[in-house]
Amino acid sequence: MSDSQFGAGTFIALLSSVTIAIPVSQERISPVLDAAVCLLLVTRRRGKEVERKEFVLSPLPPEGLARSVAELRVDVLLCAALSEPLLRALERRGVRVKPHLCGEVESVLRAFDCGQLRRDEFRMPGCWGQHSHGGCCRRQRVARHGKSSGKETQTDTSA
């Protein structure tokens, strides 16, 4: 069995217990993890949900927030936007981060289970490429004169 056969969520969930965290606002993924006030934790064993809890998040700097999330024994964090310092702090603590996601929480959880997070409906507006740290948000591989340069350049989208 591999991630490519069933999707990463299915693969993880079938093997053992997995705890998934999602910052929530009005039953949807909260737009910015750093400013989220509610964190949903869903624990699954062998693909079945066994526990669901909500936690209120206090305003904390990135290191403090990452520590709090890791102390909850989160394996995977599904989120929209987050700061680079928070991303790095979470990764240092062993939390696998899946950023640039949006949508209703229950739909995102189902998509994670089925390995369908790459579908357009779960991609934050303005995000391109795969759901990884590097392929998103206000950066394009286009030079100033519209030709590909192979380098990422900042694009002003306010005009």
Helices and strands as residue ranges (DSSP letters): H 3-6, H 8-15, E 17-25, E 28-29, G 33-35, E 38-45, E 48-56, H 62-71, E 76-78, H 84-92, E 96-98, H 105-114, G 120-122, E 139-140, E 153-154
